[in-house]
Amino acid sequence: MPNTVTETPPGGETFPRAAVDRHRRWWSGWPDWSVYLAVVWSALYGAAALYWAMGGDGYPFERVDEDRSSGSILEPSRAEAVAPVLAVFCALGVVAGLLMLKNLGTGRVRKVLLAYGWVAGVALTLLIPDYSLLGLLAFSPALLVFVFTGVPGPQDMGDIMYWHRGNLMIVFVGGLLWVAATLAYQRRTNGQCVYCGRAPHGPGAWADPVRLRTWGRRAVWLAVLSTLPYDITRIAWYFGLPLGITDDFLKEMQDTPHMLEIGLALGVVSTLGSLLMHGLVARWGEVWPRWVWWKKGRTIHPATAVVPAGFVAVVLIPGGLMAVRGFELSSWGITGPAILWVVWGAALGVATYLYQLRRRGVCRSCGQG
């Protein structure tokens, strides 16, 4: 008798499964635990919002000293105006999450739950945060050193990781949880495999590997082109060319220790990132190249590229949207190139998704692939 198992989702379709590995790593169970964590996050953050609405201390979007502020779209605002809205929003999240756990999958209820989930995910992940996560990612090597050596000069780690910035990270995590929870619910109630997203009848012609690589290459080149204005302006400033800024602002940067060097480093990091993106469509993004001598010739696990590329794509977009709000034509070189981070993040996200579709193997849950 063949060793097969079947799984029937709420949609009614039956997926054959062969030799299913039930000892998956914890993160492979995200369709199960993401909804629970989204509900817990909503309950806790909603309780905090209610506390702020009642006059409690620590409201994270109030006006503070510029050195401790954030670039969030909600800052500055008054607790009595925004905190009650956040509390109601989170209360609705708890209700929506509990209904998702029951897999209510038909009619208007499903549409409403999906609408709330995707709105919550997009707002919390992309709209409310600012560039903080992108900045911490770019400076993560230095910050790791600062943990042990201390921050040079009169500052300390508290001047980098203050509450307003930490709150935005909490909000960002909540957004990721709601994206995962909503995606899992959508797949369950749509008759798809909840783990890989495949439908019972198999992929369509759009999933052809050649077509995926072609569109992935276009997305990568769009992402690369969107990085060039930022790289060019920062390199130009380092060599004394006031491209997109006034002479006075360039002089101010030249008089500020290490300011131009930091800008140059960010431009170089951006350039290196654009080179790495080609791995999403090149062979060295699938098989370890010779210059990685300890792994050369081995197949690269898709998650090795998908996880970091996907994270970078997500954190780029809030930074770009923040630049839109701060744009001034007279000094376009400061925030203008950063506006293109929205394009960079979107194009990188598409390229990463197409790479994942092209590289994914046989699903351990539904057996397709």
Disulfide bonds with the S-S distance in Angstrom:
none
